[in-house]
């Protein structure tokens, strides 16, 4: 039975991979640029700007895709700007049916206005709390936790890791590294990962997006990642056996056996050339093989997307069912950087009843 867009919009959703600086409202970018004196935007018409971001990101290159962030980061350099962006992020996600989200950002990218790292984090967390309160009042409750990201081409990862540990009881769920993969392997940041493991802290690593299996292997075996950001290239270790059934290589089998979560972002992967289409995206094969697959947005502005849109594309173009959507949502909640009892409570009190009610209403 076909799943209507209304059902997809209303199902409870959990989001693990969403970049704060990749999810601004176009109108907010324009307003903050004007009030902050930033004159570098390609256009000041919000609708045209949204189109420009999507078109610029449709390059087929991760490096070119990342260049679009110069404009959003430029208008996120004061406490007021950061708090507004974070508040709107929480509200936009809640309005889309997201009940739990982890939003990641790189504090080191927001220092041009003179803010120290801790005030950057404080400003973002304040915005998330404001957004949560407003969303709850509107009848769309959401919980948002931050992930602190270090840039893989820089040398600040240990400092950002320490910041993540300092703030882990104040709304920061964990740590991440991001940026161009080629030439910047995760092993450059071993000191940060070893520190995080000593501190019993959670971390994910962007791996297996633009670069292949070696990036995934290093993230898991050298660095000890809890989750893989994207991880789409794990499919390179899955072949067709002589009987026509998929045959897993050693690395793919290890990832599946260990239930290592894959933070997969279909629309973004198509834009960066990591996949050719939603119908042909490895996420469906990996789902069918029962990898710990999750569905995510990556950068809502650059991809012109939302969680509802990502799910609807999978329904319409890859044949996903409501049960598939429930399964990946439960996967995401199981994989969240949140205490076990809180994860279980959201699954039992929100995800399960939410899908059951909508399933019976079809």
Secondary structure, 3 states (H helix, E strand, C coil): CCCCHHHHHHCCEEEEEEEHHHCCCHHHHHHHHHHHCCCCCCCCCHHHHHHHHHHHHCCCCHHHHHHCHHHHHHCCCCHHHHHHHHHHHHHHHHHCCEEEEEEEECHHHCCCCCCCHHHHHHHHHHHHHHHHHHHHHCCCCCEEEEEEEEECCCCCHHHHHHHHHHCCCCCEEEEEEECCCCCCCHHHHHHHHHHHHHCCCCEEEEECCCCCHHHHHHHHHHCCCCEEEECHHHHHHEEECCCCCEEECHHHHHHHHCCCEEEECHHHHHHCCCCCCCCCCHHHHHHHCCCCEEECCECHHHHCCCHHHHHHHHHHHHCCCHHHHHHHHHHHHHHCCCCHHHHHHHHHHHHHHHHHHHHHHC
